[in-house]
């Protein structure tokens, strides 16, 4: 039940409880009005509770990515550095 339906039930219940003075014999409209107002109030509180719990956002901690320096292998007294180069094939149409 939404807020609009809850307010509608409260309004109709208030009309039955306070404004209508009819004697139906087997049905007491004052009691019907109070029951409708109570149902509207319960629906309104329930709707507001779920709206409030839905808006809570739990933020996850931000992880920082640490970029390490590339590891360079050492062979004896020399530092070995690996490189990557693209060499076009002869006749591929790309200039060398």
C-alpha positions in Angstrom: 0.0 0.0 0.0 1.4 3.4 -0.9 1.2 6.8 0.7 -1.8 7.8 -1.4 -3.9 4.8 -0.6 -3.0 5.2 3.1 -4.1 8.8 3.1 -7.2 7.9 1.2 -8.1 5.3 3.9 -7.5 7.8 6.7 -9.7 10.4 5.0 -12.6 7.9 4.3 -12.3 6.6 7.8 -12.5 10.1 9.3 -15.5 10.9 7.2 -17.3 7.7 8.4 -16.2 8.3 12.0 -16.9 12.0 12.4 -19.2 13.2 9.6 -21.7 10.5 8.8 -24.6 10.1 11.2 -26.5 7.1 9.9 -28.2 4.2 11.6 -27.9 1.0 9.7 -28.8 -1.2 12.6 -26.3 -4.0 11.9 -23.4 -1.8 10.9 -21.9 0.9 13.1 -20.2 3.4 10.8 -18.2 5.0 13.6 -16.4 1.7 14.2 -15.9 1.2 10.4 -14.4 4.7 10.3 -12.0 4.0 13.1 -10.9 0.7 11.6 -10.2 2.4 8.2 -8.2 5.2 9.9 -6.2 2.6 11.8 -5.5 0.6 8.6 -4.5 3.7 6.8 -2.1 4.7 9.6 -0.5 1.2 9.7 -0.1 1.3 5.9 1.4 4.8 6.0 3.9 3.8 8.7 4.8 0.6 6.9 5.3 2.5 3.6 7.5 5.1 5.3 9.6 2.4 7.0 10.3 0.6 3.8 11.1 3.8 1.9 13.5 4.8 4.7 15.3 1.4 4.7 15.5 1.4 0.9 17.4 4.7 0.8 20.2 3.6 3.0 23.4 3.1 1.0 26.3 1.2 2.4 29.5 2.5 0.8 32.2 -0.1 0.3 35.8 1.0 1.2 37.8 2.2 -1.8 40.7 0.0 -2.7 43.8 1.8 -4.1 45.7 0.0 -6.8 49.4 0.1 -6.2 51.4 0.0 -9.4 54.8 -1.5 -8.7 57.9 -0.7 -10.7 58.6 -3.4 -13.3 61.0 -6.0 -12.2 64.2 -6.1 -14.2 66.1 -9.4 -14.1 69.8 -9.3 -13.4 72.3 -11.6 -15.1 75.8 -11.4 -13.5 76.8 -7.8 -13.6 74.5 -6.8 -16.5 70.9 -5.7 -16.2 68.7 -7.4 -18.8 65.9 -5.3 -20.2 63.2 -6.9 -22.3 61.7 -4.8 -25.1 58.8 -5.4 -27.4 58.8 -4.2 -31.0 56.6 -4.8 -33.9 58.4 -5.3 -37.2 56.2 -5.3 -40.3 56.7 -8.1 -42.8 58.0 -7.2 -46.2 55.2 -6.7 -48.6 52.5 -6.0 -46.0 52.0 -2.5 -47.2 53.2 -0.8 -44.1 56.3 1.3 -44.2 59.3 -0.1 -42.4 
